[in-house]
Amino acid sequence: MAQTEKVVDIDNPQAINSFIIGEGHGIKGLVDMGLDSLPKQYIQPESERTASINKVVPGESIPVIDLSKWEDPKVARSICEAVEKWGFFQVINHGVPIEVLDSVKEATFRFFGLSHEEKKMFFKEHSPSNHVRLSTSFFPKAESAMEWKDYLSLFYVSDEEALQWWPAACRDQLLDYMKKCESIIQPLCKVIMDGLGIKEIDAKKQSLLTGSKRINLNYYPRCPKPELTVGVGRHSDVSTFTILLQDDVGGLYVRGLDGESWIHVPPIHGAIVINIGDALQIMSNGRYKSIEHRVTANGTHDRISIPLFINPNPSDMVSPLAEVLEKTGEEPKYKTVLYSDYVLHFYRKAHQGKDTLELARK
């Protein structure tokens, strides 16, 4: 691939920010320029660097669940145990064809392989739609140290809207993938509600569970000094649950059961990672866990991941479900929050573990 012609002084933070954010080149533009050292604004505090993952539990990982027989009670029990204990699990034989997964990964590389001129129209300052946003890091304005990641974020409204505004390099593959993921989404909703003693999912609960969807294409370019930075900082998702497709590079870590160690999530070809988000932790009154996770930078390979966030509708009021409180006799641990307010709070600050959940905690 040809290197970016423009030369940027990496010792000048203003020049770097102008290049990656103002001009929309992103981190990929720096790497294509032949970057061989890490700009200062990407150097993380020692407590957040890769070396801080000093309590990785070797040989341990999150559960892997075979979904080939959804009707088998053992599958439901395995899922409920996973979301209560780990908050994360991988699924195999899930019904989404391997060729669909591969096409989404190819489309992700294809989009980020476009020229700057082709991509810049989707950069959030220039995008023709509020539902299409190409950006970098997480929220640079609020970050004392930036994350080593570019990403395209697409909020799903309808196929018609997506066909009009989503990038042609990836839209067809993403829409097909999202449709195929329904083979996971609806049965999973039934299982997790059954686990809470809720046998019927009415329209209100369906909206709370799956009222909106967002899909991101995450691109982590090869990093010259991966030990000094992060791909994504510590956080939990704000979704009901997240369906994550990762490539074979690896780098996703989740909090261990002791709350201090970290567990690597090894890529399994054809598998999909599922994790519980804050919204479902609130709805379950803390029974289901949204778990802190992070991504390391890589010094030898570009990495991609594609999270599909299954969320409440932005206008939904999220709180512990009445049936959960009635069944357990517990007091609500969380107050009622407007979901759009909760999400806005998350996106207005840097990643800081699970601190967003404090907005809802009583």
N, C-alpha and C positions, 0 to 999 in steps of 0.2 A: 504493500500500500504506500502511496506517495506521502511524503511528510508534508505537514502544513508549511506553507512558504513563509508565513509571518514569523518573526522571531520575537519572543517576549522575554523580558528580564525577569527571571524567576525570583530574584532577590527584591523585587519591587511589588509589594502586596497589592497596591492600587492597579498596577499594570496587569497583574494576574487576574484580579477580580473583574477588571474591564474586559479582558479577553474571554474568560470562561463564563461570566454572567452577563455583562453588558452586551457583548457581541454574540453571546450564545454558542461559543465553541465547546463549552463543557470541558471536562477532564480529558475526554478523548482527543480534543484538539491539542492539549498539551502533550499527550503521549505521542500523537502523530507527528509532533514537532521534533521528536527525538529527545524527550526529557530524560535526564539521567540522574536527577536529584529531586528531592521532595520540597515543594514550596512551603514556606514557613506556616502558612495558614492551615495546612493539613497535618501539622505535627500535633498529635494528641497529648494530653497530660499522661504521665507515666501510668496512672491508675486505669486508663482506658485503652492502652496499647495492647497489641497481641501478646506481649510478654506478660501482661497482667492476667491472662488466662492460665494461671499457674496451678490451677486445681482442676485440670481436665481429668475426668475419670476414664482411664484407658479401658477399652473393651466394652464399655457400656453405651447403650444408645436407646433412643425412644422405641416404643413398640412398633412392630410391623404387622399389619392386619390384612388378611386375605378377605376381599369383599366378594368373592365369586359366589357365595351363598348368603345373600342378605337375610334370607328368611331363617337362617340358622340362629337360634337364641344365643349360641356361643359368640357370634359376631357382635350382636348388640351388647352383650356383657363385656366383651373386650374393648369396644369403643367407649362405653361408659366408664370402665375402669381407667382407660387411658386419659380421658378428658378430666376425670376427677383427680388423678394422681400426677400425670405428666403435663397435661394441657397441649401436648404434641403427639402425633403418631404418623406413621407412613402407611399408605394403602397400596396394595397390589391387586391385580385382577379386578380393577375398578370399573371397567366398561368403557373407558376412554381409549380408543385405539392408539397404539404406539406411533403409527404414522401421523396421527393428529398432534401428538406431543412433539414429535420431531419437526413437524412443519411450523409449529409455534416457535420453537427454538431457532429454526432457520430464519423465520420472519423477523425475530428480534435482532439477530446479527445483521440481517439485510437492512433493517431500518437504521441501525447505528452505523452501518457502513456507507450510508448516503453521504454525499458531500455536505459541507457546512451550509452551502446555499440552499440545498434541498431541505435540510432539517430546520433551518432557522425560522421558517414560517410557523413552526409549531412551538417555538420557544414561548414561554408563558406571556412575555410582554408583547408578542406579535401574533399569538394564536387567533384564528378566526372564530374560535369557540371557547367558552369558559370551561367546557368539558374535555378539552384537549390541552395538555400542558407538558411541554418538554422542559426539564429543569436539571439541576445538579445539586449534589450533596442532599440536605434535607430542607433546612430553612436557613440559608447563609446569613441573613440579617441578624439572626439571634444566636448564631453559633460562634463560640470562641475558637473552636477548631472544626474545620469542615470535614465531611465524610468523602471517601474516595469512590464516588458513584455518580453516574448520570442516569436519568430515568425519564420515561415517557409515561404519563398518567392519563388514563382514559376513563371517564365516568360514563356508564352506559345508561342511555335514555331509551333508545329504540334502534332497531336495525336501520331504519331509514335515516336517522340522525347520524349514526355511525358511518354509514356508507357515504354520507355527504361530507363529514368532517375528519374522520379518522384517516391516518396516513395510508395511502394505497399500498405501501410496501408491506403492511402487516394486517390490515383490517379484516380481510376475508378469512385469514387463518385464525385470528383472534375470535371473531364471531362464531366460527365453526367450533372452536375449542370451548367457548362459553356454553354453547348449546349442548355439546357432548358432556360437559361437566354436570348437567342436570341429572345424569345418571348417578351422581354422587350426592348432589345438594339435597334433593327431596328425600331420599331414603335416610340421609344423615339427620335431617331435621326431625324426622319421625323417631329415630332412635334416641336422640338426645332429649326430646320431649317425653318420650316414654320413660326414660331414665329419671325424669323429674315427677313421674306420676301423671303426666298430662297425655291423655289418649286422643284428644281431638285438637287439631290445629285449625282454628277458625281464621277468618280473614284478618282479624286484628293481630293474632299471633303470627300469621304468615308474613304480615308486613314487618313486624318486629324482627323476625328471623331473616327474611330475604327481600326486604322492601327496596333495596338499592344494591347496585354492584359497581365496583371499580376494578379495573385491571391495570397493572403497572408492568412495564418492561424495564427491568433493572440491568444496567450495564456497568460492570466493574473492570475498567481497563487494567492491564498489567501495571503494577506499581513499582517504581524504582527502589523504594524503601518501605516495604509493607509492614515491617516491624514497628514503624513510627506512627502509623495511622490506622484507620478502621474503614471497612467497607460500609457498614451501618453500625451506629452506636447502640448501646443497650436500650431496649424499649419493649413494650408489649403492643399488640395491634388493638385498634379501637373497633374492630369488626365484630360481627356475631361469630363468624369463623373465617379462616383464610385457607384457600386452596393454593398451595405453592408448588410450582414446577421449577426444579433446579437442574442445571446441567451436571456434567460429571466431574467438575473441578473440585467442588466442596468448599467449605468455609463457613457454613451455618452452625452456630453453637447455641444451645438452649441451657437455661439454668438447671442445675441438678436438683435432686429432691431435697438436698440439705439447704438449699437457698444460697449456697456459696460457690459450689463447684460448677463446672461447665461440661456439657455433653455435646460432642460433635454429632451432627446428623449426616451420616455418610450417604452420598448419592447412590441410589439403586436404580438401574436402568428400567424405565417403565413405571416407576413408583411415583406417587404424588404425596407431598407432605401436607398434613392438615393441622392447624392449630386454632385453639380457642381464643377469641378476642375479648376485650373488656366488656362489650355489650352483653355477651352471654354470661360472663362472670356476674355482672349485675343482675341479670334476669334470674339466674339460678341462686341468687343470694350467697354467692361465694362457693357453691358446691363444685361448679366447673371452673377451672383455673385458666386465666390468661397468663402465659408464662413469658418472662423476660427472655429476649434472645438478641443475638448480635451476629455480624458478619465480618470476617477478617478480610484484609486486602491480600492479594496474591502477587508474588514477584515474578512469576514465570508465565502465567496464563491470563487471558481475558476471561471473565466469568459473567454469566447471565443468570437471572432468575425471573420468573413470571408469577407474581402473586395475584390471585383473583380474590378480592375482598367481598365477602357476602355480608351485607350490612342491614340494619334497620333503615326504614325510610327516614330521610332527614327531618321530617315533621313529626316523627314518632316521639312519644314520651317514654323513656326507658327507666324501668324500676324493677325491683324484685317482683316476680310473678305472684299473684295472689294465691294460686294453687300451691306454689312451693311453700309459702308462709303458712298456709292452712294445714298442709300435710305435716310439716316439721314442727309447727308451733313456735318457730323462731321469730324474733324481732327482725325487721329489715335492717340489713347492714349498710344499705345504700339508699340515698334519697332519689327522688324522681328528677331526671334531667332531660332536657330537650336534646335529641341526638345531634342535631346540627350544631348546637352550642358545644357539646362535648367534642365533636370532631374539630371545630374551629379552635378550641383550646389546645388540642393536640398539635395542630399544624402551625401554631403561632410561637412555638418555642423549639429549642433543640431537644434531641432525644435525651431523656433523663430517666431511664429505667421505667418503672411503673407509676411515676408520679401523676400522670393524667388521671388515674383512678381516684386520686384524692379529691378531685372535683365532685365526685358522686358519693364519697364515703360519708357516713353520718358521724 
